[in-house]
Amino acid sequence: MEKLNKVLYIAERDIDLLLLEELNVNPDFAAWLYQQVTSDDSLPPSCTGAWHSVTHPKLGESDLIVIYESGLSVLIENKVDAQAQPEQGARYTQRGRAGIADGHWKKFVTCVVAPGRYLTINSEARRYDIKITYEKIRDWFKGRGTARANYKAYLFSEAIEQQRRGYSPEADEDVTQFWLAYWNFASKYFPSLRMPHPGIKPSN
């Protein structure tokens, strides 16, 4: 039972995929996000799709891209506790403009989602058009009243607490070495992937 009481580690990818799922299968959540980024209380347009880890060959990667039938694209950067990269917010704007030029969408907004404390102390967060706290997303799920939604709210609560306490995962030597070997292989034979250096990795 001691193992079951370990602190839960929430990776940014965990939140990415949670949001990706909800945006693609939960019209209520997609409509709620639209209202958050537009302040439009009228009936929101349908979400035509959401995509994860979308990479522009010259301008880098967007964690999530959501497109609505109105032609609006929401480019989302998700942060749990990792430091922002230099000019990260500005590159989101550049990718948004490139999407218009390429005909992928008609208009866009950039959005960062993160724990409230992160958004307060991180100066790079100011570069995004919209800021949405994990606390607000957690409360939305809490208001659904289902076991599934309550579990999603729990994951956001854990991520918020993780950021507050400055959680750092304990490195697992075998997992870390596997990721390093994978990075070395990718960098040597597939440099176009531009895989970032993985750093330390915890178990699981």
N, C-alpha and C positions, 0 to 999 in steps of 0.2 A: 504493500500500500504506500510505502514511502515514495516510490517512484511516481505514483499518481499525484502526489502533492507538490511536485516540482513546479516552479514558475513557468507559465506558458510563454514561449517566445513567439512573437508575431513578426514575421518578415514582411517587408513591403509587398512582395509578390503575393502573399496571402491576401492582403487587402485589395491589391490589383484584381485578382481573380474573383474575389467576392463581389466587387463592384461590377466587373465584367459580366458575371452571371446575372446579377439583378437588372442591369441595364438591358440585357438581351431577352430576359424572360419575364420581367416584372414591369408591366406598363405603368403601374402606379408609381414605382420608384423613378422610372425614366421621366414621367411627367413632373414629379417633384423636383428632380434635378433641373429640368427646363425652367421651372418657375424660380429656382434659386439663382440661376445665372442670367435670367432676363427680367426678373421682377414683374413678370406678366401673369396676372391672375386669371386671364381668360383660359378657355380650354386649350391645353398644350397640343401641339402637333404630335403625331406618333413618332416614336424612335425607329429609324430604319436600320439601325445596327450600331454595335460598339465593338471596338477592336483593341487588342492589347499589344503593347510593345511595337508600335508602328515606327519604323525607321526611315528617315529621309537620307538619301545617299550623301548629302553634304551638310545637312543641318541637325543631324542627330536624331534622338529617339523621343517619342511621346509615350508616356506610360499607358494612357488610354485616349482613344478618340471616339466620340459619340456624335452621330449625325441624325438630325431630325428631318422630317418631311418638308419643313419650311426652308431647308437649305442651310440651317445653322449647324455648325460644327463646334463641339466643345472639346478642347484639347486639355487633358487633365494630367497634372503632375501630382503624384502621391508621395507623401513623406511620413514615415513613422518617427525616426530619430536620426536618419543619416544627414550629414551636412550637404547643403546644396552645392552644386558645381558652379563655377564662375560663369556668369551670363546665362544661366540655365533658363531663367524666365524670358530673357530676350530672344533666345532661340525658339521658344514656343511661339512667340509672336511671328518670327520669321517663317516658321513652318506653317502657321495659319495663313499667312499671305501667300505662301507658295501653293497651298491647297486651293486657294481661290484662282490663282493664275493657271493651275493645272486643271481646273474645272471639277474638282472633287466636292466643293461646297461653295455656297454663295457668300456666306459671312461666317465669322468665327468669334469665339471668346476663349481666352486662356483662363484656366482654373487650377488652383492648388488646393488639395485636400490634405489635412494634417491635424494632429492634436492642437487644440487652441493655444497652448503654451508655446508650441513650436512656431506657430504663425506670429506670435507676439514678439519672440526674441530673434527671429531669423529675418534679416534685412532683405534677403533675396525674394521673400514672399510678397513684398510690395510690388514686384514687377508683374504680377499676374492681375488680370482684369477682375477676377472673382476669387475670394477665399472662402472655403467651406470647412468648418471644423469637424473633426471626428465626433465631437460631442453632439453636434446638430444631427449628424447622420445616425449616431447611436440612438438618439431620442426619437428619430423617425421610426426606426425599427421597433423600439419599445412600444410605440403607439399602435403597432399592428395587432398585438394581442395573440400571436400564434407562437407555438414552440419553436418553429423554424426562425421566425423573426427575432425572438428572444435570444436565440443562440447567436445570430448575427450581431445583435446589440452587445452581447457578452464579449465577442471578439474585439469589437471596437473599444469596449471598456478596458480590456486587457492591453490593447495597443496604447491607449491614453496613459494608463498607469506605467507602462514600460517606458514611455517617453519621459514621464515625470521623474522616475527614479534613475534615468540615465542607464538603462539596462545594457549590458554588453554580453554577448553570447560567449560561453566558454568554448575555446577552440577544441575541436576533436582532431587529433593528429592525422588519423587515417583519412577522414573526410577532406581535411584541408589539403593533404598531399594529392588526393584524387583530383580535386578541383584545379590544383596547380599544374598537374600533369596534363589535364584536359586543356587548360589555357595555353600551355607551351605547345601542344599539338596544333590547336586551332591557330595560334599566332604564326606558326611555321608554315602550315600547309593551306590555311584558309584565312589569310590576313584581311581579306575584304569583310569578314565578319566583325572585325574590330571589337572582339570580346574584351571587356574591361578586366583588369587584374582582379581575381576573386578575393584576395585577402584571406583572413581567417574564416573558417566555417565551423559551426557547431554541429553536433550529432543531429541526425534526422534531417 
